[in-house]
Amino acid sequence: MFPTVGDQCSLWESVLPQELQRLPAELTRVDALLDDPAFFAPFVAFFDPRMGRPATPMETYLRLMFLKFRYRLG
């Protein structure tokens, strides 16, 4: 399956206080850029929407990879 958008909030989002869920200005700008559907287009050919187990939504994966690069996480 090829989910692009998560359809439910995660456990982490449900327990995190609302004031901590706001993004800093830099991450808000990046988040707006990553909302472009053009980022998902290269991945569509590699996922069959009818078969396989559900995967991590691509929007989540792209944002995690940006954070990994930005903050030099291993």
Predicted model as a PDB file, atoms N, CA, C, CB and O in Angstrom, pLDDT in the B-factor column:
MODEL        1                                                                  
ATOM      1  N   MET A   1       0.848  -1.191   0.000  1.00 45.00           N  
ATOM      2  CA  MET A   1       0.000   0.000   0.000  1.00 45.00           C  
ATOM      3  C   MET A   1       0.877   1.232   0.000  1.00 45.00           C  
ATOM      4  CB  MET A   1      -0.956   0.010   1.217  1.00 45.00           C  
ATOM      5  O   MET A   1       2.003   1.205   0.498  1.00 45.00           O  
ATOM      6  N   PHE A   2       0.368   2.293  -0.550  1.00 52.00           N  
ATOM      7  CA  PHE A   2       1.128   3.540  -0.637  1.00 52.00           C  
ATOM      8  C   PHE A   2       0.330   4.669  -0.004  1.00 52.00           C  
ATOM      9  CB  PHE A   2       1.474   3.878  -2.108  1.00 52.00           C  
ATOM     10  O   PHE A   2      -0.309   5.440  -0.719  1.00 52.00           O  
ATOM     11  N   PRO A   3       0.350   4.786   1.321  1.00 56.00           N  
ATOM     12  CA  PRO A   3      -0.323   5.922   1.929  1.00 56.00           C  
ATOM     13  C   PRO A   3       0.556   7.160   1.821  1.00 56.00           C  
ATOM     14  CB  PRO A   3      -0.672   5.628   3.400  1.00 56.00           C  
ATOM     15  O   PRO A   3       1.760   7.099   2.071  1.00 56.00           O  
ATOM     16  N   THR A   4      -0.039   8.263   1.455  1.00 55.00           N  
ATOM     17  CA  THR A   4       0.726   9.505   1.414  1.00 55.00           C  
ATOM     18  C   THR A   4       0.449  10.360   2.639  1.00 55.00           C  
ATOM     19  CB  THR A   4       0.402  10.288   0.147  1.00 55.00           C  
ATOM     20  O   THR A   4       1.308  11.131   3.065  1.00 55.00           O  
ATOM     21  N   VAL A   5      -0.741  10.230   3.208  1.00 64.00           N  
ATOM     22  CA  VAL A   5      -1.123  11.052   4.346  1.00 64.00           C  
ATOM     23  C   VAL A   5      -1.627  10.146   5.459  1.00 64.00           C  
ATOM     24  CB  VAL A   5      -2.200  12.095   3.948  1.00 64.00           C  
ATOM     25  O   VAL A   5      -2.428   9.242   5.222  1.00 64.00           O  
ATOM     26  N   GLY A   6      -1.149  10.399   6.680  1.00 66.00           N  
ATOM     27  CA  GLY A   6      -1.631   9.629   7.824  1.00 66.00           C  
ATOM     28  C   GLY A   6      -3.081   9.963   8.112  1.00 66.00           C  
ATOM     29  O   GLY A   6      -3.453  11.136   8.129  1.00 66.00           O  
ATOM     30  N   ASP A   7      -3.906   8.950   8.337  1.00 67.00           N  
ATOM     31  CA  ASP A   7      -5.340   9.192   8.528  1.00 67.00           C  
ATOM     32  C   ASP A   7      -5.751   9.281   9.990  1.00 67.00           C  
ATOM     33  CB  ASP A   7      -6.129   8.105   7.862  1.00 67.00           C  
ATOM     34  O   ASP A   7      -6.923   9.514  10.287  1.00 67.00           O  
ATOM     35  N   GLN A   8      -4.815   9.101  10.900  1.00 75.00           N  
ATOM     36  CA  GLN A   8      -5.154   9.222  12.318  1.00 75.00           C  
ATOM     37  C   GLN A   8      -3.956   9.790  13.074  1.00 75.00           C  
ATOM     38  CB  GLN A   8      -5.579   7.844  12.912  1.00 75.00           C  
ATOM     39  O   GLN A   8      -2.819   9.699  12.612  1.00 75.00           O  
ATOM     40  N   CYS A   9      -4.222  10.372  14.229  1.00 77.00           N  
ATOM     41  CA  CYS A   9      -3.108  10.924  15.001  1.00 77.00           C  
ATOM     42  C   CYS A   9      -2.397   9.787  15.721  1.00 77.00           C  
ATOM     43  CB  CYS A   9      -3.603  11.999  16.015  1.00 77.00           C  
ATOM     44  O   CYS A   9      -2.998   8.767  16.058  1.00 77.00           O  
ATOM     45  N   SER A  10      -1.107   9.988  15.948  1.00 78.00           N  
ATOM     46  CA  SER A  10      -0.311   8.959  16.599  1.00 78.00           C  
ATOM     47  C   SER A  10      -0.504   9.031  18.108  1.00 78.00           C  
ATOM     48  CB  SER A  10       1.177   9.108  16.235  1.00 78.00           C  
ATOM     49  O   SER A  10      -1.068   9.991  18.631  1.00 78.00           O  
ATOM     50  N   LEU A  11      -0.032   8.010  18.789  1.00 82.00           N  
ATOM     51  CA  LEU A  11      -0.089   8.006  20.251  1.00 82.00           C  
ATOM     52  C   LEU A  11       0.687   9.191  20.805  1.00 82.00           C  
ATOM     53  CB  LEU A  11       0.471   6.682  20.820  1.00 82.00           C  
ATOM     54  O   LEU A  11       0.252   9.830  21.763  1.00 82.00           O  
ATOM     55  N   TRP A  12       1.831   9.483  20.206  1.00 78.00           N  
ATOM     56  CA  TRP A  12       2.654  10.610  20.653  1.00 78.00           C  
ATOM     57  C   TRP A  12       1.881  11.924  20.537  1.00 78.00           C  
ATOM     58  CB  TRP A  12       3.958  10.686  19.833  1.00 78.00           C  
ATOM     59  O   TRP A  12       1.913  12.739  21.458  1.00 78.00           O  
ATOM     60  N   GLU A  13       1.196  12.137  19.429  1.00 79.00           N  
ATOM     61  CA  GLU A  13       0.428  13.369  19.239  1.00 79.00           C  
ATOM     62  C   GLU A  13      -0.719  13.475  20.235  1.00 79.00           C  
ATOM     63  CB  GLU A  13      -0.114  13.440  17.817  1.00 79.00           C  
ATOM     64  O   GLU A  13      -1.093  14.581  20.626  1.00 79.00           O  
ATOM     65  N   SER A  14      -1.273  12.364  20.644  1.00 83.00           N  
ATOM     66  CA  SER A  14      -2.414  12.414  21.561  1.00 83.00           C  
ATOM     67  C   SER A  14      -2.001  12.756  22.998  1.00 83.00           C  
ATOM     68  CB  SER A  14      -3.145  11.081  21.544  1.00 83.00           C  
ATOM     69  O   SER A  14      -2.815  13.281  23.758  1.00 83.00           O  
ATOM     70  N   VAL A  15      -0.752  12.469  23.382  1.00 88.00           N  
ATOM     71  CA  VAL A  15      -0.323  12.766  24.754  1.00 88.00           C  
ATOM     72  C   VAL A  15       0.509  14.035  24.852  1.00 88.00           C  
ATOM     73  CB  VAL A  15       0.471  11.607  25.308  1.00 88.00           C  
ATOM     74  O   VAL A  15       0.724  14.537  25.955  1.00 88.00           O  
ATOM     75  N   LEU A  16       0.981  14.568  23.733  1.00 84.00           N  
ATOM     76  CA  LEU A  16       1.795  15.778  23.740  1.00 84.00           C  
ATOM     77  C   LEU A  16       0.907  16.997  23.958  1.00 84.00           C  
ATOM     78  CB  LEU A  16       2.589  15.912  22.421  1.00 84.00           C  
ATOM     79  O   LEU A  16      -0.099  17.154  23.266  1.00 84.00           O  
ATOM     80  N   PRO A  17       1.264  17.874  24.919  1.00 88.00           N  
ATOM     81  CA  PRO A  17       0.443  19.077  25.143  1.00 88.00           C  
ATOM     82  C   PRO A  17       0.356  19.943  23.884  1.00 88.00           C  
ATOM     83  CB  PRO A  17       1.019  19.905  26.305  1.00 88.00           C  
ATOM     84  O   PRO A  17       1.289  19.980  23.081  1.00 88.00           O  
ATOM     85  N   GLN A  18      -0.745  20.619  23.727  1.00 84.00           N  
ATOM     86  CA  GLN A  18      -1.022  21.422  22.529  1.00 84.00           C  
ATOM     87  C   GLN A  18       0.054  22.484  22.292  1.00 84.00           C  
ATOM     88  CB  GLN A  18      -2.392  22.095  22.653  1.00 84.00           C  
ATOM     89  O   GLN A  18       0.434  22.724  21.146  1.00 84.00           O  
ATOM     90  N   GLU A  19       0.548  23.120  23.347  1.00 85.00           N  
ATOM     91  CA  GLU A  19       1.545  24.183  23.162  1.00 85.00           C  
ATOM     92  C   GLU A  19       2.883  23.646  22.647  1.00 85.00           C  
ATOM     93  CB  GLU A  19       1.766  24.922  24.475  1.00 85.00           C  
ATOM     94  O   GLU A  19       3.681  24.411  22.106  1.00 85.00           O  
ATOM     95  N   LEU A  20       3.137  22.368  22.804  1.00 82.00           N  
ATOM     96  CA  LEU A  20       4.371  21.767  22.290  1.00 82.00           C  
ATOM     97  C   LEU A  20       4.217  21.231  20.872  1.00 82.00           C  
ATOM     98  CB  LEU A  20       4.819  20.650  23.204  1.00 82.00           C  
ATOM     99  O   LEU A  20       5.190  20.763  20.282  1.00 82.00           O  
ATOM    100  N   GLN A  21       3.024  21.293  20.325  1.00 81.00           N  
ATOM    101  CA  GLN A  21       2.798  20.786  18.974  1.00 81.00           C  
ATOM    102  C   GLN A  21       3.022  21.850  17.903  1.00 81.00           C  
ATOM    103  CB  GLN A  21       1.394  20.241  18.859  1.00 81.00           C  
ATOM    104  O   GLN A  21       2.921  21.560  16.711  1.00 81.00           O  
ATOM    105  N   ARG A  22       3.322  23.072  18.316  1.00 85.00           N  
ATOM    106  CA  ARG A  22       3.600  24.142  17.347  1.00 85.00           C  
ATOM    107  C   ARG A  22       5.024  24.008  16.823  1.00 85.00           C  
ATOM    108  CB  ARG A  22       3.390  25.541  17.990  1.00 85.00           C  
ATOM    109  O   ARG A  22       5.946  23.709  17.583  1.00 85.00           O  
ATOM    110  N   LEU A  23       5.201  24.229  15.528  1.00 85.00           N  
ATOM    111  CA  LEU A  23       6.520  24.116  14.906  1.00 85.00           C  
ATOM    112  C   LEU A  23       7.251  25.451  14.957  1.00 85.00           C  
ATOM    113  CB  LEU A  23       6.393  23.634  13.450  1.00 85.00           C  
ATOM    114  O   LEU A  23       6.619  26.507  14.916  1.00 85.00           O  
ATOM    115  N   PRO A  24       8.579  25.411  15.046  1.00 88.00           N  
ATOM    116  CA  PRO A  24       9.360  26.641  14.895  1.00 88.00           C  
ATOM    117  C   PRO A  24       9.187  27.192  13.481  1.00 88.00           C  
ATOM    118  CB  PRO A  24      10.862  26.382  15.198  1.00 88.00           C  
ATOM    119  O   PRO A  24       8.733  26.481  12.584  1.00 88.00           O  
ATOM    120  N   ALA A  25       9.551  28.462  13.284  1.00 91.00           N  
ATOM    121  CA  ALA A  25       9.333  29.126  11.993  1.00 91.00           C  
ATOM    122  C   ALA A  25      10.020  28.390  10.843  1.00 91.00           C  
ATOM    123  CB  ALA A  25       9.836  30.565  12.054  1.00 91.00           C  
ATOM    124  O   ALA A  25       9.422  28.223   9.780  1.00 91.00           O  
ATOM    125  N   GLU A  26      11.257  27.951  11.034  1.00 91.00           N  
ATOM    126  CA  GLU A  26      11.986  27.249   9.976  1.00 91.00           C  
ATOM    127  C   GLU A  26      11.265  25.966   9.567  1.00 91.00           C  
ATOM    128  CB  GLU A  26      13.413  26.925  10.436  1.00 91.00           C  
ATOM    129  O   GLU A  26      11.114  25.685   8.378  1.00 91.00           O  
ATOM    130  N   LEU A  27      10.823  25.193  10.552  1.00 89.00           N  
ATOM    131  CA  LEU A  27      10.141  23.938  10.242  1.00 89.00           C  
ATOM    132  C   LEU A  27       8.758  24.167   9.648  1.00 89.00           C  
ATOM    133  CB  LEU A  27      10.025  23.088  11.490  1.00 89.00           C  
ATOM    134  O   LEU A  27       8.269  23.330   8.889  1.00 89.00           O  
ATOM    135  N   THR A  28       8.124  25.280   9.978  1.00 90.00           N  
ATOM    136  CA  THR A  28       6.833  25.617   9.371  1.00 90.00           C  
ATOM    137  C   THR A  28       7.000  25.856   7.876  1.00 90.00           C  
ATOM    138  CB  THR A  28       6.220  26.863  10.048  1.00 90.00           C  
ATOM    139  O   THR A  28       6.176  25.412   7.076  1.00 90.00           O  
ATOM    140  N   ARG A  29       8.070  26.560   7.500  1.00 92.00           N  
ATOM    141  CA  ARG A  29       8.333  26.808   6.073  1.00 92.00           C  
ATOM    142  C   ARG A  29       8.637  25.500   5.338  1.00 92.00           C  
ATOM    143  CB  ARG A  29       9.512  27.795   5.904  1.00 92.00           C  
ATOM    144  O   ARG A  29       8.143  25.280   4.232  1.00 92.00           O  
ATOM    145  N   VAL A  30       9.435  24.649   5.939  1.00 90.00           N  
ATOM    146  CA  VAL A  30       9.768  23.369   5.314  1.00 90.00           C  
ATOM    147  C   VAL A  30       8.517  22.497   5.199  1.00 90.00           C  
ATOM    148  CB  VAL A  30      10.864  22.637   6.122  1.00 90.00           C  
ATOM    149  O   VAL A  30       8.321  21.818   4.190  1.00 90.00           O  
ATOM    150  N   ASP A  31       7.681  22.516   6.224  1.00 87.00           N  
ATOM    151  CA  ASP A  31       6.444  21.739   6.200  1.00 87.00           C  
ATOM    152  C   ASP A  31       5.551  22.169   5.039  1.00 87.00           C  
ATOM    153  CB  ASP A  31       5.693  21.889   7.529  1.00 87.00           C  
ATOM    154  O   ASP A  31       4.939  21.336   4.370  1.00 87.00           O  
ATOM    155  N   ALA A  32       5.485  23.475   4.811  1.00 89.00           N  
ATOM    156  CA  ALA A  32       4.678  23.981   3.686  1.00 89.00           C  
ATOM    157  C   ALA A  32       5.255  23.512   2.351  1.00 89.00           C  
ATOM    158  CB  ALA A  32       4.608  25.528   3.719  1.00 89.00           C  
ATOM    159  O   ALA A  32       4.499  23.176   1.439  1.00 89.00           O  
ATOM    160  N   LEU A  33       6.576  23.484   2.222  1.00 89.00           N  
ATOM    161  CA  LEU A  33       7.202  23.005   0.982  1.00 89.00           C  
ATOM    162  C   LEU A  33       6.947  21.516   0.766  1.00 89.00           C  
ATOM    163  CB  LEU A  33       8.711  23.274   1.009  1.00 89.00           C  
ATOM    164  O   LEU A  33       6.707  21.085  -0.362  1.00 89.00           O  
ATOM    165  N   LEU A  34       6.997  20.731   1.838  1.00 86.00           N  
ATOM    166  CA  LEU A  34       6.809  19.285   1.715  1.00 86.00           C  
ATOM    167  C   LEU A  34       5.349  18.875   1.515  1.00 86.00           C  
ATOM    168  CB  LEU A  34       7.353  18.603   2.938  1.00 86.00           C  
ATOM    169  O   LEU A  34       5.065  17.697   1.299  1.00 86.00           O  
ATOM    170  N   ASP A  35       4.429  19.826   1.584  1.00 85.00           N  
ATOM    171  CA  ASP A  35       3.027  19.521   1.297  1.00 85.00           C  
ATOM    172  C   ASP A  35       2.757  19.400  -0.199  1.00 85.00           C  
ATOM    173  CB  ASP A  35       2.130  20.591   1.893  1.00 85.00           C  
ATOM    174  O   ASP A  35       1.656  19.020  -0.599  1.00 85.00           O  
ATOM    175  N   ASP A  36       3.747  19.719  -1.030  1.00 87.00           N  
ATOM    176  CA  ASP A  36       3.596  19.656  -2.481  1.00 87.00           C  
ATOM    177  C   ASP A  36       3.483  18.195  -2.930  1.00 87.00           C  
ATOM    178  CB  ASP A  36       4.789  20.354  -3.187  1.00 87.00           C  
ATOM    179  O   ASP A  36       4.365  17.395  -2.616  1.00 87.00           O  
ATOM    180  N   PRO A  37       2.426  17.832  -3.652  1.00 84.00           N  
ATOM    181  CA  PRO A  37       2.256  16.449  -4.121  1.00 84.00           C  
ATOM    182  C   PRO A  37       3.370  15.983  -5.055  1.00 84.00           C  
ATOM    183  CB  PRO A  37       0.931  16.313  -4.826  1.00 84.00           C  
ATOM    184  O   PRO A  37       3.515  14.780  -5.270  1.00 84.00           O  
ATOM    185  N   ALA A  38       4.154  16.890  -5.610  1.00 87.00           N  
ATOM    186  CA  ALA A  38       5.243  16.500  -6.511  1.00 87.00           C  
ATOM    187  C   ALA A  38       6.284  15.648  -5.790  1.00 87.00           C  
ATOM    188  CB  ALA A  38       5.911  17.744  -7.109  1.00 87.00           C  
ATOM    189  O   ALA A  38       6.993  14.874  -6.433  1.00 87.00           O  
ATOM    190  N   PHE A  39       6.389  15.774  -4.483  1.00 81.00           N  
ATOM    191  CA  PHE A  39       7.342  14.969  -3.733  1.00 81.00           C  
ATOM    192  C   PHE A  39       6.913  13.500  -3.664  1.00 81.00           C  
ATOM    193  CB  PHE A  39       7.504  15.532  -2.328  1.00 81.00           C  
ATOM    194  O   PHE A  39       7.758  12.623  -3.485  1.00 81.00           O  
ATOM    195  N   PHE A  40       5.632  13.225  -3.803  1.00 80.00           N  
ATOM    196  CA  PHE A  40       5.137  11.853  -3.704  1.00 80.00           C  
ATOM    197  C   PHE A  40       5.171  11.128  -5.043  1.00 80.00           C  
ATOM    198  CB  PHE A  40       3.725  11.850  -3.162  1.00 80.00           C  
ATOM    199  O   PHE A  40       5.205   9.897  -5.070  1.00 80.00           O  
ATOM    200  N   ALA A  41       5.164  11.851  -6.141  1.00 83.00           N  
ATOM    201  CA  ALA A  41       5.062  11.259  -7.475  1.00 83.00           C  
ATOM    202  C   ALA A  41       6.144  10.215  -7.771  1.00 83.00           C  
ATOM    203  CB  ALA A  41       5.128  12.347  -8.510  1.00 83.00           C  
ATOM    204  O   ALA A  41       5.813   9.171  -8.334  1.00 83.00           O  
ATOM    205  N   PRO A  42       7.422  10.434  -7.423  1.00 85.00           N  
ATOM    206  CA  PRO A  42       8.431   9.417  -7.758  1.00 85.00           C  
ATOM    207  C   PRO A  42       8.233   8.076  -7.051  1.00 85.00           C  
ATOM    208  CB  PRO A  42       9.792   9.941  -7.425  1.00 85.00           C  
ATOM    209  O   PRO A  42       8.761   7.062  -7.507  1.00 85.00           O  
ATOM    210  N   PHE A  43       7.494   8.052  -5.963  1.00 79.00           N  
ATOM    211  CA  PHE A  43       7.341   6.827  -5.186  1.00 79.00           C  
ATOM    212  C   PHE A  43       6.153   5.974  -5.614  1.00 79.00           C  
ATOM    213  CB  PHE A  43       7.205   7.168  -3.740  1.00 79.00           C  
ATOM    214  O   PHE A  43       6.092   4.792  -5.275  1.00 79.00           O  
ATOM    215  N   VAL A  44       5.219   6.544  -6.343  1.00 78.00           N  
ATOM    216  CA  VAL A  44       3.972   5.851  -6.686  1.00 78.00           C  
ATOM    217  C   VAL A  44       4.227   4.569  -7.470  1.00 78.00           C  
ATOM    218  CB  VAL A  44       3.065   6.772  -7.492  1.00 78.00           C  
ATOM    219  O   VAL A  44       3.540   3.570  -7.257  1.00 78.00           O  
ATOM    220  N   ALA A  45       5.185   4.582  -8.356  1.00 80.00           N  
ATOM    221  CA  ALA A  45       5.447   3.404  -9.197  1.00 80.00           C  
ATOM    222  C   ALA A  45       5.948   2.204  -8.396  1.00 80.00           C  
ATOM    223  CB  ALA A  45       6.463   3.751 -10.269  1.00 80.00           C  
ATOM    224  O   ALA A  45       5.858   1.073  -8.872  1.00 80.00           O  
ATOM    225  N   PHE A  46       6.462   2.423  -7.215  1.00 78.00           N  
ATOM    226  CA  PHE A  46       7.050   1.350  -6.420  1.00 78.00           C  
ATOM    227  C   PHE A  46       6.092   0.717  -5.418  1.00 78.00           C  
ATOM    228  CB  PHE A  46       8.234   1.871  -5.694  1.00 78.00           C  
ATOM    229  O   PHE A  46       6.468  -0.222  -4.716  1.00 78.00           O  
ATOM    230  N   PHE A  47       4.872   1.210  -5.341  1.00 75.00           N  
ATOM    231  CA  PHE A  47       3.912   0.706  -4.361  1.00 75.00           C  
ATOM    232  C   PHE A  47       2.623   0.284  -5.044  1.00 75.00           C  
ATOM    233  CB  PHE A  47       3.622   1.767  -3.292  1.00 75.00           C  
ATOM    234  O   PHE A  47       2.062   1.030  -5.847  1.00 75.00           O  
ATOM    235  N   ASP A  48       2.161  -0.906  -4.725  1.00 72.00           N  
ATOM    236  CA  ASP A  48       0.890  -1.401  -5.235  1.00 72.00           C  
ATOM    237  C   ASP A  48      -0.186  -1.067  -4.209  1.00 72.00           C  
ATOM    238  CB  ASP A  48       0.947  -2.944  -5.521  1.00 72.00           C  
ATOM    239  O   ASP A  48      -0.092  -1.521  -3.069  1.00 72.00           O  
ATOM    240  N   PRO A  49      -1.197  -0.295  -4.568  1.00 69.00           N  
ATOM    241  CA  PRO A  49      -2.205   0.116  -3.586  1.00 69.00           C  
ATOM    242  C   PRO A  49      -3.120  -1.025  -3.129  1.00 69.00           C  
ATOM    243  CB  PRO A  49      -3.045   1.221  -4.165  1.00 69.00           C  
ATOM    244  O   PRO A  49      -3.855  -0.868  -2.154  1.00 69.00           O  
ATOM    245  N   ARG A  50      -3.083  -2.189  -3.831  1.00 76.00           N  
ATOM    246  CA  ARG A  50      -3.978  -3.290  -3.483  1.00 76.00           C  
ATOM    247  C   ARG A  50      -3.305  -4.379  -2.671  1.00 76.00           C  
ATOM    248  CB  ARG A  50      -4.551  -3.887  -4.725  1.00 76.00           C  
ATOM    249  O   ARG A  50      -3.990  -5.168  -2.021  1.00 76.00           O  
ATOM    250  N   MET A  51      -1.983  -4.444  -2.690  1.00 77.00           N  
ATOM    251  CA  MET A  51      -1.276  -5.547  -2.034  1.00 77.00           C  
ATOM    252  C   MET A  51      -0.263  -5.029  -1.018  1.00 77.00           C  
ATOM    253  CB  MET A  51      -0.572  -6.424  -3.077  1.00 77.00           C  
ATOM    254  O   MET A  51       0.203  -3.892  -1.093  1.00 77.00           O  
ATOM    255  N   GLY A  52       0.055  -5.887  -0.086  1.00 75.00           N  
ATOM    256  CA  GLY A  52       1.104  -5.563   0.868  1.00 75.00           C  
ATOM    257  C   GLY A  52       0.553  -4.993   2.155  1.00 75.00           C  
ATOM    258  O   GLY A  52      -0.624  -4.652   2.266  1.00 75.00           O  
ATOM    259  N   ARG A  53       1.437  -4.903   3.112  1.00 74.00           N  
ATOM    260  CA  ARG A  53       1.019  -4.363   4.400  1.00 74.00           C  
ATOM    261  C   ARG A  53       1.071  -2.841   4.368  1.00 74.00           C  
ATOM    262  CB  ARG A  53       1.906  -4.910   5.536  1.00 74.00           C  
ATOM    263  O   ARG A  53       1.797  -2.262   3.560  1.00 74.00           O  
ATOM    264  N   PRO A  54       0.318  -2.199   5.228  1.00 71.00           N  
ATOM    265  CA  PRO A  54       0.349  -0.734   5.262  1.00 71.00           C  
ATOM    266  C   PRO A  54       1.746  -0.234   5.631  1.00 71.00           C  
ATOM    267  CB  PRO A  54      -0.694  -0.193   6.266  1.00 71.00           C  
ATOM    268  O   PRO A  54       2.411  -0.800   6.499  1.00 71.00           O  
ATOM    269  N   ALA A  55       2.164   0.793   4.986  1.00 73.00           N  
ATOM    270  CA  ALA A  55       3.488   1.365   5.217  1.00 73.00           C  
ATOM    271  C   ALA A  55       3.360   2.679   5.981  1.00 73.00           C  
ATOM    272  CB  ALA A  55       4.232   1.586   3.879  1.00 73.00           C  
ATOM    273  O   ALA A  55       2.259   3.180   6.206  1.00 73.00           O  
ATOM    274  N   THR A  56       4.497   3.221   6.370  1.00 76.00           N  
ATOM    275  CA  THR A  56       4.516   4.551   6.965  1.00 76.00           C  
ATOM    276  C   THR A  56       4.077   5.546   5.902  1.00 76.00           C  
ATOM    277  CB  THR A  56       5.934   4.908   7.527  1.00 76.00           C  
ATOM    278  O   THR A  56       4.564   5.484   4.773  1.00 76.00           O  
ATOM    279  N   PRO A  57       3.173   6.458   6.229  1.00 77.00           N  
ATOM    280  CA  PRO A  57       2.758   7.440   5.220  1.00 77.00           C  
ATOM    281  C   PRO A  57       3.970   8.199   4.674  1.00 77.00           C  
ATOM    282  CB  PRO A  57       1.732   8.432   5.818  1.00 77.00           C  
ATOM    283  O   PRO A  57       4.862   8.582   5.431  1.00 77.00           O  
ATOM    284  N   MET A  58       3.995   8.411   3.371  1.00 79.00           N  
ATOM    285  CA  MET A  58       5.141   9.030   2.729  1.00 79.00           C  
ATOM    286  C   MET A  58       5.380  10.444   3.248  1.00 79.00           C  
ATOM    287  CB  MET A  58       4.946   9.052   1.225  1.00 79.00           C  
ATOM    288  O   MET A  58       6.530  10.877   3.330  1.00 79.00           O  
ATOM    289  N   GLU A  59       4.332  11.167   3.597  1.00 81.00           N  
ATOM    290  CA  GLU A  59       4.539  12.516   4.139  1.00 81.00           C  
ATOM    291  C   GLU A  59       5.318  12.446   5.454  1.00 81.00           C  
ATOM    292  CB  GLU A  59       3.178  13.232   4.356  1.00 81.00           C  
ATOM    293  O   GLU A  59       6.162  13.302   5.720  1.00 81.00           O  
ATOM    294  N   THR A  60       5.047  11.457   6.257  1.00 83.00           N  
ATOM    295  CA  THR A  60       5.768  11.281   7.517  1.00 83.00           C  
ATOM    296  C   THR A  60       7.216  10.915   7.252  1.00 83.00           C  
ATOM    297  CB  THR A  60       5.099  10.204   8.380  1.00 83.00           C  
ATOM    298  O   THR A  60       8.124  11.457   7.882  1.00 83.00           O  
ATOM    299  N   TYR A  61       7.432  10.003   6.326  1.00 86.00           N  
ATOM    300  CA  TYR A  61       8.787   9.558   6.006  1.00 86.00           C  
ATOM    301  C   TYR A  61       9.640  10.711   5.473  1.00 86.00           C  
ATOM    302  CB  TYR A  61       8.743   8.421   4.982  1.00 86.00           C  
ATOM    303  O   TYR A  61      10.785  10.875   5.894  1.00 86.00           O  
ATOM    304  N   LEU A  62       9.095  11.508   4.553  1.00 87.00           N  
ATOM    305  CA  LEU A  62       9.858  12.625   3.999  1.00 87.00           C  
ATOM    306  C   LEU A  62      10.224  13.638   5.076  1.00 87.00           C  
ATOM    307  CB  LEU A  62       9.065  13.309   2.888  1.00 87.00           C  
ATOM    308  O   LEU A  62      11.333  14.171   5.083  1.00 87.00           O  
ATOM    309  N   ARG A  63       9.292  13.903   5.985  1.00 88.00           N  
ATOM    310  CA  ARG A  63       9.579  14.848   7.060  1.00 88.00           C  
ATOM    311  C   ARG A  63      10.630  14.299   8.026  1.00 88.00           C  
ATOM    312  CB  ARG A  63       8.297  15.185   7.820  1.00 88.00           C  
ATOM    313  O   ARG A  63      11.483  15.044   8.510  1.00 88.00           O  
ATOM    314  N   LEU A  64      10.568  13.009   8.302  1.00 90.00           N  
ATOM    315  CA  LEU A  64      11.582  12.400   9.157  1.00 90.00           C  
ATOM    316  C   LEU A  64      12.963  12.456   8.508  1.00 90.00           C  
ATOM    317  CB  LEU A  64      11.210  10.952   9.470  1.00 90.00           C  
ATOM    318  O   LEU A  64      13.956  12.718   9.187  1.00 90.00           O  
ATOM    319  N   MET A  65      13.033  12.213   7.208  1.00 92.00           N  
ATOM    320  CA  MET A  65      14.317  12.277   6.522  1.00 92.00           C  
ATOM    321  C   MET A  65      14.870  13.693   6.510  1.00 92.00           C  
ATOM    322  CB  MET A  65      14.183  11.760   5.100  1.00 92.00           C  
ATOM    323  O   MET A  65      16.083  13.880   6.598  1.00 92.00           O  
ATOM    324  N   PHE A  66      13.997  14.697   6.402  1.00 92.00           N  
ATOM    325  CA  PHE A  66      14.481  16.076   6.485  1.00 92.00           C  
ATOM    326  C   PHE A  66      15.058  16.360   7.869  1.00 92.00           C  
ATOM    327  CB  PHE A  66      13.345  17.067   6.168  1.00 92.00           C  
ATOM    328  O   PHE A  66      16.133  16.948   7.987  1.00 92.00           O  
ATOM    329  N   LEU A  67      14.345  15.943   8.916  1.00 92.00           N  
ATOM    330  CA  LEU A  67      14.841  16.172  10.280  1.00 92.00           C  
ATOM    331  C   LEU A  67      16.157  15.440  10.508  1.00 92.00           C  
ATOM    332  CB  LEU A  67      13.800  15.718  11.318  1.00 92.00           C  
ATOM    333  O   LEU A  67      17.050  15.964  11.174  1.00 92.00           O  
ATOM    334  N   LYS A  68      16.284  14.245   9.967  1.00 95.00           N  
ATOM    335  CA  LYS A  68      17.522  13.485  10.098  1.00 95.00           C  
ATOM    336  C   LYS A  68      18.679  14.247   9.445  1.00 95.00           C  
ATOM    337  CB  LYS A  68      17.369  12.082   9.465  1.00 95.00           C  
ATOM    338  O   LYS A  68      19.764  14.337  10.019  1.00 95.00           O  
ATOM    339  N   PHE A  69      18.454  14.784   8.266  1.00 95.00           N  
ATOM    340  CA  PHE A  69      19.479  15.544   7.558  1.00 95.00           C  
ATOM    341  C   PHE A  69      19.780  16.864   8.270  1.00 95.00           C  
ATOM    342  CB  PHE A  69      19.039  15.812   6.116  1.00 95.00           C  
ATOM    343  O   PHE A  69      20.940  17.215   8.483  1.00 95.00           O  
ATOM    344  N   ARG A  70      18.728  17.582   8.633  1.00 93.00           N  
ATOM    345  CA  ARG A  70      18.881  18.913   9.223  1.00 93.00           C  
ATOM    346  C   ARG A  70      19.626  18.886  10.545  1.00 93.00           C  
ATOM    347  CB  ARG A  70      17.531  19.545   9.423  1.00 93.00           C  
ATOM    348  O   ARG A  70      20.488  19.728  10.791  1.00 93.00           O  
ATOM    349  N   TYR A  71      19.303  17.936  11.385  1.00 93.00           N  
ATOM    350  CA  TYR A  71      19.897  17.869  12.727  1.00 93.00           C  
ATOM    351  C   TYR A  71      20.998  16.825  12.836  1.00 93.00           C  
ATOM    352  CB  TYR A  71      18.826  17.572  13.750  1.00 93.00           C  
ATOM    353  O   TYR A  71      21.447  16.508  13.938  1.00 93.00           O  
ATOM    354  N   ARG A  72      21.445  16.274  11.675  1.00 94.00           N  
ATOM    355  CA  ARG A  72      22.543  15.310  11.611  1.00 94.00           C  
ATOM    356  C   ARG A  72      22.325  14.140  12.577  1.00 94.00           C  
ATOM    357  CB  ARG A  72      23.870  16.004  11.924  1.00 94.00           C  
ATOM    358  O   ARG A  72      23.200  13.784  13.367  1.00 94.00           O  
ATOM    359  N   LEU A  73      21.148  13.567  12.484  1.00 93.00           N  
ATOM    360  CA  LEU A  73      20.818  12.407  13.324  1.00 93.00           C  
ATOM    361  C   LEU A  73      21.264  11.135  12.612  1.00 93.00           C  
ATOM    362  CB  LEU A  73      19.286  12.355  13.641  1.00 93.00           C  
ATOM    363  O   LEU A  73      21.269  11.075  11.383  1.00 93.00           O  
ATOM    364  N   GLY A  74      21.632  10.131  13.376  1.00 83.00           N  
ATOM    365  CA  GLY A  74      22.174   8.903  12.795  1.00 83.00           C  
ATOM    366  C   GLY A  74      21.155   7.897  12.416  1.00 83.00           C  
ATOM    367  O   GLY A  74      21.500   6.826  11.917  1.00 83.00           O  
TER     368      GLY A  74                                                      
ENDMDL                                                                          
END                                                                             
